Amino acid sequence: IPVLVLSALLTYLGFRMSAVRMLITLDSKGFKIQKNTRFPFIPKASVYKRWEEIIAYQYLEDYKGKILKIKLNDKSQITIAQAFVLGRSGDFDKFYSSFSTCYKPYEITSDTFE
């Protein structure tokens, strides 16, 4: 039993330490994602995307968490996720509500992302 408890604790700590905190800012022209890692040797990344660059997006939710996939016109993809194992927060829901309000064209089905 101590091995199980230790394994569960280390798994949880691994999830907590590897998670990336993001600050996402939305405006009338697009959105900016700033990634802040917990480790000083990993550089902080920042990316700005205009609404016109988005081809489609897909929102998924299951027992593990929530995922927002954003497909861009340069064939790249941005994935923003919230894992329930790290704790539930209303921040993701607020972001998705604002995102879907700002970007109105359409939400797509899963076959577009395959």
PyMOL commands that set and color helices and strands:
alter all, ss='L'
color gray80, all
select helices_A, chain A and resi 2-18+51-53+84-86+91-102+110-113
alter helices_A, ss='H'
color red, helices_A
select strands_A, chain A and resi 21-26+30-36+45-50+54-61+65-72+77-83
alter strands_A, ss='S'
color yellow, strands_A
deselect
rebuild
show_as cartoon
